[in-house]
Amino acid sequence: MRVKDGYLKRDDIVTLPGDVENQKTMGGVLITLEAPTKPMVRESIEAGRYKTKLYHNPDYSRCA
């Protein structure tokens, strides 16, 4: 999980999938006070999805 304040840029979401892989976690979250840009949303979608049997919706974005 990351928390950002101030100016948010595309690289903040681009590096998140790599961090998820390096830490061997199911997903990552970037928390910010600013709305995501279209390129950031695209990067999040391209990061893929993961499935779990623990919750009602078994299909989640890997990076949100």
PQR file with spaces between the fields and no chain letter, atoms N, CA, C, O and H, PARSE charges and radii, in Angstrom:
ATOM       1  N    MET     1       0.842   -1.165    0.000 -0.4000 1.5000
ATOM       2  CA   MET     1       0.000    0.000    0.000 -0.0000 2.0000
ATOM       3  C    MET     1       0.891    1.233    0.000  0.5500 1.7000
ATOM       4  O    MET     1       1.928    1.272    0.663 -0.5500 1.4000
ATOM       5  N    ARG     2       0.469    2.232   -0.753 -0.4000 1.5000
ATOM       6  CA   ARG     2       1.175    3.510   -0.791 -0.0000 2.0000
ATOM       7  C    ARG     2       0.191    4.627   -0.516  0.5500 1.7000
ATOM       8  O    ARG     2      -0.976    4.549   -0.899 -0.5500 1.4000
ATOM       9  H    ARG     2      -0.373    2.200   -1.291  0.4000 1.0000
ATOM      10  N    VAL     3       0.658    5.649    0.138 -0.4000 1.5000
ATOM      11  CA   VAL     3      -0.143    6.848    0.372 -0.0000 2.0000
ATOM      12  C    VAL     3       0.645    8.008   -0.212  0.5500 1.7000
ATOM      13  O    VAL     3       1.813    8.206    0.124 -0.5500 1.4000
ATOM      14  H    VAL     3       1.607    5.712    0.449  0.4000 1.0000
ATOM      15  N    LYS     4       0.003    8.774   -1.086 -0.4000 1.5000
ATOM      16  CA   LYS     4       0.666    9.895   -1.739 -0.0000 2.0000
ATOM      17  C    LYS     4      -0.063   11.186   -1.409  0.5500 1.7000
ATOM      18  O    LYS     4      -1.293   11.225   -1.366 -0.5500 1.4000
ATOM      19  H    LYS     4      -0.946    8.613   -1.358  0.4000 1.0000
ATOM      20  N    ASP     5       0.700   12.230   -1.180 -0.4000 1.5000
ATOM      21  CA   ASP     5       0.110   13.557   -1.075 -0.0000 2.0000
ATOM      22  C    ASP     5       0.794   14.438   -2.110  0.5500 1.7000
ATOM      23  O    ASP     5       1.861   14.086   -2.613 -0.5500 1.4000
ATOM      24  H    ASP     5       1.699   12.198   -1.215  0.4000 1.0000
ATOM      25  N    GLY     6       0.208   15.552   -2.425 -0.4000 1.5000
ATOM      26  CA   GLY     6       0.798   16.433   -3.414 -0.0000 2.0000
ATOM      27  C    GLY     6       0.551   15.933   -4.823  0.5500 1.7000
ATOM      28  O    GLY     6      -0.429   15.234   -5.081 -0.5500 1.4000
ATOM      29  H    GLY     6      -0.659   15.838   -2.017  0.4000 1.0000
ATOM      30  N    TYR     7       1.440   16.293   -5.731 -0.4000 1.5000
ATOM      31  CA   TYR     7       1.283   15.974   -7.149 -0.0000 2.0000
ATOM      32  C    TYR     7       1.449   14.479   -7.393  0.5500 1.7000
ATOM      33  O    TYR     7       2.432   13.874   -6.964 -0.5500 1.4000
ATOM      34  H    TYR     7       2.236   16.861   -5.521  0.4000 1.0000
ATOM      35  N    LEU     8       0.504   13.907   -8.066 -0.4000 1.5000
ATOM      36  CA   LEU     8       0.508   12.487   -8.393 -0.0000 2.0000
ATOM      37  C    LEU     8       0.841   12.334   -9.867  0.5500 1.7000
ATOM      38  O    LEU     8       0.297   13.061  -10.699 -0.5500 1.4000
ATOM      39  H    LEU     8      -0.295   14.398   -8.414  0.4000 1.0000
ATOM      40  N    LYS     9       1.716   11.411  -10.203 -0.4000 1.5000
ATOM      41  CA   LYS     9       2.075   11.210  -11.594 -0.0000 2.0000
ATOM      42  C    LYS     9       1.892    9.751  -11.999  0.5500 1.7000
ATOM      43  O    LYS     9       1.743    8.868  -11.155 -0.5500 1.4000
ATOM      44  H    LYS     9       2.158   10.820   -9.528  0.4000 1.0000
ATOM      45  N    ARG    10       1.908    9.521  -13.299 -0.4000 1.5000
ATOM      46  CA   ARG    10       1.671    8.194  -13.850 -0.0000 2.0000
ATOM      47  C    ARG    10       2.650    7.166  -13.282  0.5500 1.7000
ATOM      48  O    ARG    10       2.268    6.023  -13.031 -0.5500 1.4000
ATOM      49  H    ARG    10       2.029   10.239  -13.985  0.4000 1.0000
ATOM      50  N    ASP    11       3.886    7.557  -13.080 -0.4000 1.5000
ATOM      51  CA   ASP    11       4.894    6.627  -12.557 -0.0000 2.0000
ATOM      52  C    ASP    11       4.522    6.055  -11.197  0.5500 1.7000
ATOM      53  O    ASP    11       4.966    4.965  -10.837 -0.5500 1.4000
ATOM      54  H    ASP    11       4.195    8.486  -13.284  0.4000 1.0000
ATOM      55  N    ASP    12       3.710    6.785  -10.443 -0.4000 1.5000
ATOM      56  CA   ASP    12       3.288    6.292   -9.132 -0.0000 2.0000
ATOM      57  C    ASP    12       2.464    5.012   -9.260  0.5500 1.7000
ATOM      58  O    ASP    12       2.544    4.140   -8.395 -0.5500 1.4000
ATOM      59  H    ASP    12       3.349    7.670  -10.736  0.4000 1.0000
ATOM      60  N    ILE    13       1.679    4.891  -10.319 -0.4000 1.5000
ATOM      61  CA   ILE    13       0.894    3.670  -10.523 -0.0000 2.0000
ATOM      62  C    ILE    13       1.666    2.658  -11.377  0.5500 1.7000
ATOM      63  O    ILE    13       1.457    1.452  -11.241 -0.5500 1.4000
ATOM      64  H    ILE    13       1.615    5.600  -11.022  0.4000 1.0000
ATOM      65  N    VAL    14       2.553    3.136  -12.254 -0.4000 1.5000
ATOM      66  CA   VAL    14       3.331    2.228  -13.108 -0.0000 2.0000
ATOM      67  C    VAL    14       4.222    1.320  -12.271  0.5500 1.7000
ATOM      68  O    VAL    14       4.385    0.145  -12.597 -0.5500 1.4000
ATOM      69  H    VAL    14       2.722    4.115  -12.365  0.4000 1.0000
ATOM      70  N    THR    15       4.796    1.847  -11.201 -0.4000 1.5000
ATOM      71  CA   THR    15       5.703    1.039  -10.377 -0.0000 2.0000
ATOM      72  C    THR    15       4.972    0.105   -9.410  0.5500 1.7000
ATOM      73  O    THR    15       5.576   -0.813   -8.855 -0.5500 1.4000
ATOM      74  H    THR    15       4.664    2.802  -10.935  0.4000 1.0000
ATOM      75  N    LEU    16       3.689    0.338   -9.214 -0.4000 1.5000
ATOM      76  CA   LEU    16       2.938   -0.474   -8.249 -0.0000 2.0000
ATOM      77  C    LEU    16       2.896   -1.963   -8.616  0.5500 1.7000
ATOM      78  O    LEU    16       3.127   -2.794   -7.737 -0.5500 1.4000
ATOM      79  H    LEU    16       3.199    1.084   -9.665  0.4000 1.0000
ATOM      80  N    PRO    17       2.610   -2.347   -9.887 -0.5600 1.5000
ATOM      81  CA   PRO    17       2.615   -3.789  -10.202  0.2800 2.0000
ATOM      82  C    PRO    17       3.964   -4.462   -9.926  0.5500 1.7000
ATOM      83  O    PRO    17       4.004   -5.606   -9.473 -0.5500 1.4000
ATOM      84  N    GLY    18       5.066   -3.756  -10.198 -0.4000 1.5000
ATOM      85  CA   GLY    18       6.390   -4.306   -9.890 -0.0000 2.0000
ATOM      86  C    GLY    18       6.588   -4.499   -8.403  0.5500 1.7000
ATOM      87  O    GLY    18       7.179   -5.489   -7.970 -0.5500 1.4000
ATOM      88  H    GLY    18       5.033   -2.826  -10.566  0.4000 1.0000
ATOM      89  N    ASP    19       6.096   -3.561   -7.627 -0.4000 1.5000
ATOM      90  CA   ASP    19       6.173   -3.689   -6.173 -0.0000 2.0000
ATOM      91  C    ASP    19       5.358   -4.884   -5.690  0.5500 1.7000
ATOM      92  O    ASP    19       5.776   -5.606   -4.785 -0.5500 1.4000
ATOM      93  H    ASP    19       5.616   -2.758   -7.979  0.4000 1.0000
ATOM      94  N    VAL    20       4.195   -5.085   -6.298 -0.4000 1.5000
ATOM      95  CA   VAL    20       3.338   -6.231   -5.945 -0.0000 2.0000
ATOM      96  C    VAL    20       4.088   -7.535   -6.231  0.5500 1.7000
ATOM      97  O    VAL    20       4.091   -8.448   -5.405 -0.5500 1.4000
ATOM      98  H    VAL    20       3.855   -4.499   -7.033  0.4000 1.0000
ATOM      99  N    GLU    21       4.718   -7.615   -7.397 -0.4000 1.5000
ATOM     100  CA   GLU    21       5.480   -8.818   -7.761 -0.0000 2.0000
ATOM     101  C    GLU    21       6.667   -9.023   -6.824  0.5500 1.7000
ATOM     102  O    GLU    21       6.904  -10.137   -6.357 -0.5500 1.4000
ATOM     103  H    GLU    21       4.715   -6.873   -8.068  0.4000 1.0000
ATOM     104  N    ASN    22       7.406   -7.960   -6.550 -0.4000 1.5000
ATOM     105  CA   ASN    22       8.592   -8.072   -5.686 -0.0000 2.0000
ATOM     106  C    ASN    22       8.236   -8.523   -4.274  0.5500 1.7000
ATOM     107  O    ASN    22       8.984   -9.280   -3.655 -0.5500 1.4000
ATOM     108  H    ASN    22       7.213   -7.055   -6.929  0.4000 1.0000
ATOM     109  N    GLN    23       7.108   -8.064   -3.769 -0.4000 1.5000
ATOM     110  CA   GLN    23       6.685   -8.416   -2.414 -0.0000 2.0000
ATOM     111  C    GLN    23       5.887   -9.714   -2.369  0.5500 1.7000
ATOM     112  O    GLN    23       5.538  -10.203   -1.295 -0.5500 1.4000
ATOM     113  H    GLN    23       6.501   -7.449   -4.272  0.4000 1.0000
ATOM     114  N    LYS    24       5.597  -10.277   -3.568 -0.4000 1.5000
ATOM     115  CA   LYS    24       4.837  -11.533   -3.688 -0.0000 2.0000
ATOM     116  C    LYS    24       3.483  -11.446   -2.984  0.5500 1.7000
ATOM     117  O    LYS    24       3.093  -12.350   -2.245 -0.5500 1.4000
ATOM     118  H    LYS    24       5.881   -9.880   -4.441  0.4000 1.0000
ATOM     119  N    THR    25       2.769  -10.331   -3.228 -0.4000 1.5000
ATOM     120  CA   THR    25       1.434  -10.143   -2.669 -0.0000 2.0000
ATOM     121  C    THR    25       0.386  -10.301   -3.765  0.5500 1.7000
ATOM     122  O    THR    25       0.717  -10.304   -4.950 -0.5500 1.4000
ATOM     123  H    THR    25       3.086   -9.597   -3.828  0.4000 1.0000
ATOM     124  N    MET    26      -0.866  -10.429   -3.371 -0.4000 1.5000
ATOM     125  CA   MET    26      -1.942  -10.589   -4.345 -0.0000 2.0000
ATOM     126  C    MET    26      -2.287   -9.280   -5.030  0.5500 1.7000
ATOM     127  O    MET    26      -2.755   -9.296   -6.168 -0.5500 1.4000
ATOM     128  H    MET    26      -1.135  -10.426   -2.408  0.4000 1.0000
ATOM     129  N    GLY    27      -2.072   -8.148   -4.376 -0.4000 1.5000
ATOM     130  CA   GLY    27      -2.431   -6.873   -4.970 -0.0000 2.0000
ATOM     131  C    GLY    27      -1.838   -5.716   -4.213  0.5500 1.7000
ATOM     132  O    GLY    27      -1.236   -5.880   -3.152 -0.5500 1.4000
ATOM     133  H    GLY    27      -1.692   -8.135   -3.452  0.4000 1.0000
ATOM     134  N    GLY    28      -2.021   -4.533   -4.782 -0.4000 1.5000
ATOM     135  CA   GLY    28      -1.508   -3.325   -4.160 -0.0000 2.0000
ATOM     136  C    GLY    28      -2.530   -2.207   -4.254  0.5500 1.7000
ATOM     137  O    GLY    28      -3.412   -2.229   -5.112 -0.5500 1.4000
ATOM     138  H    GLY    28      -2.510   -4.400   -5.644  0.4000 1.0000
ATOM     139  N    VAL    29      -2.407   -1.236   -3.374 -0.4000 1.5000
ATOM     140  CA   VAL    29      -3.344   -0.115   -3.326 -0.0000 2.0000
ATOM     141  C    VAL    29      -2.549    1.181   -3.244  0.5500 1.7000
ATOM     142  O    VAL    29      -1.606    1.296   -2.461 -0.5500 1.4000
ATOM     143  H    VAL    29      -1.690   -1.218   -2.677  0.4000 1.0000
ATOM     144  N    LEU    30      -2.939    2.145   -4.054 -0.4000 1.5000
ATOM     145  CA   LEU    30      -2.363    3.482   -4.001 -0.0000 2.0000
ATOM     146  C    LEU    30      -3.454    4.417   -3.502  0.5500 1.7000
ATOM     147  O    LEU    30      -4.494    4.564   -4.146 -0.5500 1.4000
ATOM     148  H    LEU    30      -3.705    2.051   -4.690  0.4000 1.0000
ATOM     149  N    ILE    31      -3.222    5.045   -2.365 -0.4000 1.5000
ATOM     150  CA   ILE    31      -4.213    5.944   -1.778 -0.0000 2.0000
ATOM     151  C    ILE    31      -3.775    7.377   -2.042  0.5500 1.7000
ATOM     152  O    ILE    31      -2.636    7.750   -1.760 -0.5500 1.4000
ATOM     153  H    ILE    31      -2.378    4.926   -1.842  0.4000 1.0000
ATOM     154  N    THR    32      -4.680    8.174   -2.582 -0.4000 1.5000
ATOM     155  CA   THR    32      -4.383    9.559   -2.889 -0.0000 2.0000
ATOM     156  C    THR    32      -5.636   10.411   -2.726  0.5500 1.7000
ATOM     157  O    THR    32      -6.753    9.894   -2.752 -0.5500 1.4000
ATOM     158  H    THR    32      -5.605    7.871   -2.811  0.4000 1.0000
ATOM     159  N    LEU    33      -5.450   11.698   -2.560 -0.4000 1.5000
ATOM     160  CA   LEU    33      -6.576   12.621   -2.465 -0.0000 2.0000
ATOM     161  C    LEU    33      -7.005   13.121   -3.839  0.5500 1.7000
ATOM     162  O    LEU    33      -8.063   13.737   -3.965 -0.5500 1.4000
ATOM     163  H    LEU    33      -4.543   12.118   -2.539  0.4000 1.0000
ATOM     164  N    GLU    34      -6.204   12.866   -4.867 -0.4000 1.5000
ATOM     165  CA   GLU    34      -6.501   13.309   -6.216 -0.0000 2.0000
ATOM     166  C    GLU    34      -7.157   12.196   -7.019  0.5500 1.7000
ATOM     167  O    GLU    34      -6.919   11.014   -6.775 -0.5500 1.4000
ATOM     168  H    GLU    34      -5.344   12.365   -4.764  0.4000 1.0000
ATOM     169  N    ALA    35      -7.987   12.589   -7.980 -0.4000 1.5000
ATOM     170  CA   ALA    35      -8.614   11.612   -8.877 -0.0000 2.0000
ATOM     171  C    ALA    35      -7.550   11.050   -9.821  0.5500 1.7000
ATOM     172  O    ALA    35      -6.652   11.779  -10.243 -0.5500 1.4000
ATOM     173  H    ALA    35      -8.181   13.550   -8.179  0.4000 1.0000
ATOM     174  N    PRO    36      -7.644    9.753  -10.156 -0.5600 1.5000
ATOM     175  CA   PRO    36      -6.671    9.172  -11.081  0.2800 2.0000
ATOM     176  C    PRO    36      -6.873    9.708  -12.495  0.5500 1.7000
ATOM     177  O    PRO    36      -7.995   10.008  -12.902 -0.5500 1.4000
ATOM     178  N    THR    37      -5.782    9.824  -13.230 -0.4000 1.5000
ATOM     179  CA   THR    37      -5.857   10.240  -14.623 -0.0000 2.0000
ATOM     180  C    THR    37      -6.205    9.031  -15.490  0.5500 1.7000
ATOM     181  O    THR    37      -6.149    7.895  -15.019 -0.5500 1.4000
ATOM     182  H    THR    37      -4.870    9.581  -12.899  0.4000 1.0000
ATOM     183  N    LYS    38      -6.561    9.264  -16.738 -0.4000 1.5000
ATOM     184  CA   LYS    38      -6.877    8.156  -17.646 -0.0000 2.0000
ATOM     185  C    LYS    38      -5.692    7.207  -17.822  0.5500 1.7000
ATOM     186  O    LYS    38      -5.891    5.992  -17.798 -0.5500 1.4000
ATOM     187  H    LYS    38      -6.606   10.187  -17.121  0.4000 1.0000
ATOM     188  N    PRO    39      -4.467    7.710  -17.999 -0.5600 1.5000
ATOM     189  CA   PRO    39      -3.334    6.774  -18.096  0.2800 2.0000
ATOM     190  C    PRO    39      -3.137    5.931  -16.830  0.5500 1.7000
ATOM     191  O    PRO    39      -2.729    4.773  -16.912 -0.5500 1.4000
ATOM     192  N    MET    40      -3.424    6.512  -15.670 -0.4000 1.5000
ATOM     193  CA   MET    40      -3.292    5.758  -14.421 -0.0000 2.0000
ATOM     194  C    MET    40      -4.332    4.643  -14.350  0.5500 1.7000
ATOM     195  O    MET    40      -4.029    3.530  -13.922 -0.5500 1.4000
ATOM     196  H    MET    40      -3.755    7.454  -15.604  0.4000 1.0000
ATOM     197  N    VAL    41      -5.550    4.946  -14.767 -0.4000 1.5000
ATOM     198  CA   VAL    41      -6.605    3.926  -14.788 -0.0000 2.0000
ATOM     199  C    VAL    41      -6.221    2.815  -15.755  0.5500 1.7000
ATOM     200  O    VAL    41      -6.407    1.637  -15.452 -0.5500 1.4000
ATOM     201  H    VAL    41      -5.796    5.851  -15.115  0.4000 1.0000
ATOM     202  N    ARG    42      -5.688    3.181  -16.911 -0.4000 1.5000
ATOM     203  CA   ARG    42      -5.264    2.195  -17.909 -0.0000 2.0000
ATOM     204  C    ARG    42      -4.170    1.289  -17.338  0.5500 1.7000
ATOM     205  O    ARG    42      -4.217    0.073  -17.521 -0.5500 1.4000
ATOM     206  H    ARG    42      -5.537    4.138  -17.157  0.4000 1.0000
ATOM     207  N    GLU    43      -3.196    1.868  -16.654 -0.4000 1.5000
ATOM     208  CA   GLU    43      -2.124    1.078  -16.038 -0.0000 2.0000
ATOM     209  C    GLU    43      -2.689    0.102  -15.005  0.5500 1.7000
ATOM     210  O    GLU    43      -2.235   -1.038  -14.911 -0.5500 1.4000
ATOM     211  H    GLU    43      -3.157    2.856  -16.505  0.4000 1.0000
ATOM     212  N    SER    44      -3.667    0.545  -14.242 -0.4000 1.5000
ATOM     213  CA   SER    44      -4.288   -0.315  -13.243 -0.0000 2.0000
ATOM     214  C    SER    44      -4.987   -1.497  -13.902  0.5500 1.7000
ATOM     215  O    SER    44      -4.885   -2.628  -13.426 -0.5500 1.4000
ATOM     216  H    SER    44      -4.036    1.472  -14.318  0.4000 1.0000
ATOM     217  N    ILE    45      -5.687   -1.239  -14.985 -0.4000 1.5000
ATOM     218  CA   ILE    45      -6.384   -2.308  -15.708 -0.0000 2.0000
ATOM     219  C    ILE    45      -5.381   -3.291  -16.298  0.5500 1.7000
ATOM     220  O    ILE    45      -5.580   -4.504  -16.232 -0.5500 1.4000
ATOM     221  H    ILE    45      -5.770   -0.320  -15.371  0.4000 1.0000
ATOM     222  N    GLU    46      -4.305   -2.765  -16.873 -0.4000 1.5000
ATOM     223  CA   GLU    46      -3.291   -3.622  -17.497 -0.0000 2.0000
ATOM     224  C    GLU    46      -2.517   -4.456  -16.482  0.5500 1.7000
ATOM     225  O    GLU    46      -1.883   -5.442  -16.858 -0.5500 1.4000
ATOM     226  H    GLU    46      -4.144   -1.780  -16.926  0.4000 1.0000
ATOM     227  N    ALA    47      -2.554   -4.086  -15.217 -0.4000 1.5000
ATOM     228  CA   ALA    47      -1.857   -4.854  -14.180 -0.0000 2.0000
ATOM     229  C    ALA    47      -2.483   -6.223  -13.970  0.5500 1.7000
ATOM     230  O    ALA    47      -1.862   -7.108  -13.383 -0.5500 1.4000
ATOM     231  H    ALA    47      -3.069   -3.285  -14.911  0.4000 1.0000
ATOM     232  N    GLY    48      -3.708   -6.402  -14.446 -0.4000 1.5000
ATOM     233  CA   GLY    48      -4.364   -7.700  -14.351 -0.0000 2.0000
ATOM     234  C    GLY    48      -5.288   -7.813  -13.152  0.5500 1.7000
ATOM     235  O    GLY    48      -5.551   -6.840  -12.445 -0.5500 1.4000
ATOM     236  H    GLY    48      -4.213   -5.683  -14.923  0.4000 1.0000
ATOM     237  N    ARG    49      -5.766   -9.017  -12.946 -0.4000 1.5000
ATOM     238  CA   ARG    49      -6.740   -9.291  -11.891 -0.0000 2.0000
ATOM     239  C    ARG    49      -6.303  -10.529  -11.120  0.5500 1.7000
ATOM     240  O    ARG    49      -5.489  -11.314  -11.607 -0.5500 1.4000
ATOM     241  H    ARG    49      -5.552   -9.807  -13.520  0.4000 1.0000
ATOM     242  N    TYR    50      -6.835  -10.699   -9.935 -0.4000 1.5000
ATOM     243  CA   TYR    50      -6.582  -11.923   -9.178 -0.0000 2.0000
ATOM     244  C    TYR    50      -7.906  -12.437   -8.626  0.5500 1.7000
ATOM     245  O    TYR    50      -8.862  -11.682   -8.449 -0.5500 1.4000
ATOM     246  H    TYR    50      -7.495  -10.061   -9.539  0.4000 1.0000
ATOM     247  N    LYS    51      -7.936  -13.706   -8.366 -0.4000 1.5000
ATOM     248  CA   LYS    51      -9.152  -14.350   -7.873 -0.0000 2.0000
ATOM     249  C    LYS    51      -8.934  -14.867   -6.467  0.5500 1.7000
ATOM     250  O    LYS    51      -7.845  -15.320   -6.117 -0.5500 1.4000
ATOM     251  H    LYS    51      -7.159  -14.319   -8.510  0.4000 1.0000
ATOM     252  N    THR    52      -9.978  -14.794   -5.670 -0.4000 1.5000
ATOM     253  CA   THR    52      -9.927  -15.298   -4.306 -0.0000 2.0000
ATOM     254  C    THR    52     -11.266  -15.919   -3.953  0.5500 1.7000
ATOM     255  O    THR    52     -12.300  -15.526   -4.492 -0.5500 1.4000
ATOM     256  H    THR    52     -10.863  -14.426   -5.954  0.4000 1.0000
ATOM     257  N    LYS    53     -11.249  -16.865   -3.071 -0.4000 1.5000
ATOM     258  CA   LYS    53     -12.479  -17.498   -2.596 -0.0000 2.0000
ATOM     259  C    LYS    53     -12.904  -16.948   -1.245  0.5500 1.7000
ATOM     260  O    LYS    53     -13.879  -17.417   -0.657 -0.5500 1.4000
ATOM     261  H    LYS    53     -10.408  -17.185   -2.633  0.4000 1.0000
ATOM     262  N    LEU    54     -12.171  -15.948   -0.750 -0.4000 1.5000
ATOM     263  CA   LEU    54     -12.430  -15.435    0.589 -0.0000 2.0000
ATOM     264  C    LEU    54     -13.585  -14.449    0.666  0.5500 1.7000
ATOM     265  O    LEU    54     -14.197  -14.304    1.724 -0.5500 1.4000
ATOM     266  H    LEU    54     -11.380  -15.567   -1.227  0.4000 1.0000
ATOM     267  N    TYR    55     -13.899  -13.764   -0.434 -0.4000 1.5000
ATOM     268  CA   TYR    55     -14.907  -12.714   -0.406 -0.0000 2.0000
ATOM     269  C    TYR    55     -16.015  -13.007   -1.401  0.5500 1.7000
ATOM     270  O    TYR    55     -15.924  -13.963   -2.172 -0.5500 1.4000
ATOM     271  H    TYR    55     -13.402  -13.882   -1.294  0.4000 1.0000
ATOM     272  N    HIS    56     -17.053  -12.196   -1.391 -0.4000 1.5000
ATOM     273  CA   HIS    56     -18.204  -12.415   -2.275 -0.0000 2.0000
ATOM     274  C    HIS    56     -17.843  -12.259   -3.740  0.5500 1.7000
ATOM     275  O    HIS    56     -18.298  -13.053   -4.564 -0.5500 1.4000
ATOM     276  H    HIS    56     -17.127  -11.420   -0.765  0.4000 1.0000
ATOM     277  N    ASN    57     -17.051  -11.275   -4.089 -0.4000 1.5000
ATOM     278  CA   ASN    57     -16.626  -11.069   -5.470 -0.0000 2.0000
ATOM     279  C    ASN    57     -15.237  -11.679   -5.637  0.5500 1.7000
ATOM     280  O    ASN    57     -14.262  -11.121   -5.134 -0.5500 1.4000
ATOM     281  H    ASN    57     -16.682  -10.630   -3.419  0.4000 1.0000
ATOM     282  N    PRO    58     -15.127  -12.806   -6.328 -0.5600 1.5000
ATOM     283  CA   PRO    58     -13.843  -13.500   -6.386  0.2800 2.0000
ATOM     284  C    PRO    58     -12.833  -12.901   -7.368  0.5500 1.7000
ATOM     285  O    PRO    58     -11.746  -13.457   -7.524 -0.5500 1.4000
ATOM     286  N    ASP    59     -13.156  -11.779   -8.039 -0.4000 1.5000
ATOM     287  CA   ASP    59     -12.294  -11.232   -9.069 -0.0000 2.0000
ATOM     288  C    ASP    59     -11.983   -9.767   -8.762  0.5500 1.7000
ATOM     289  O    ASP    59     -12.884   -8.928   -8.781 -0.5500 1.4000
ATOM     290  H    ASP    59     -14.039  -11.327   -7.913  0.4000 1.0000
ATOM     291  N    TYR    60     -10.718   -9.451   -8.481 -0.4000 1.5000
ATOM     292  CA   TYR    60     -10.315   -8.099   -8.083 -0.0000 2.0000
ATOM     293  C    TYR    60      -9.171   -7.608   -8.951  0.5500 1.7000
ATOM     294  O    TYR    60      -8.394   -8.407   -9.473 -0.5500 1.4000
ATOM     295  H    TYR    60      -9.986  -10.132   -8.465  0.4000 1.0000
ATOM     296  N    SER    61      -9.067   -6.295   -9.107 -0.4000 1.5000
ATOM     297  CA   SER    61      -7.938   -5.684   -9.783 -0.0000 2.0000
ATOM     298  C    SER    61      -6.697   -5.882   -8.918  0.5500 1.7000
ATOM     299  O    SER    61      -6.761   -5.749   -7.696 -0.5500 1.4000
ATOM     300  H    SER    61      -9.699   -5.646   -8.684  0.4000 1.0000
ATOM     301  N    ARG    62      -5.566   -6.201   -9.553 -0.4000 1.5000
ATOM     302  CA   ARG    62      -4.318   -6.394   -8.780 -0.0000 2.0000
ATOM     303  C    ARG    62      -3.779   -5.084   -8.252  0.5500 1.7000
ATOM     304  O    ARG    62      -3.152   -5.052   -7.193 -0.5500 1.4000
ATOM     305  H    ARG    62      -5.514   -6.310  -10.546  0.4000 1.0000
ATOM     306  N    CYS    63      -4.015   -4.006   -8.973 -0.4000 1.5000
ATOM     307  CA   CYS    63      -3.545   -2.683   -8.544 -0.0000 2.0000
ATOM     308  C    CYS    63      -4.688   -1.699   -8.650  0.5500 1.7000
ATOM     309  O    CYS    63      -5.232   -1.469   -9.730 -0.5500 1.4000
ATOM     310  H    CYS    63      -4.525   -4.032   -9.833  0.4000 1.0000
ATOM     311  N    ALA    64      -5.043   -1.128   -7.531 -0.4000 1.5000
ATOM     312  CA   ALA    64      -6.155   -0.185   -7.528 -0.0000 2.0000
ATOM     313  C    ALA    64      -5.757    1.091   -6.832  0.5500 1.7000
ATOM     314  O    ALA    64      -6.565    2.014   -6.728 -0.5500 1.4000
ATOM     315  H    ALA    64      -4.602   -1.315   -6.653  0.4000 1.0000
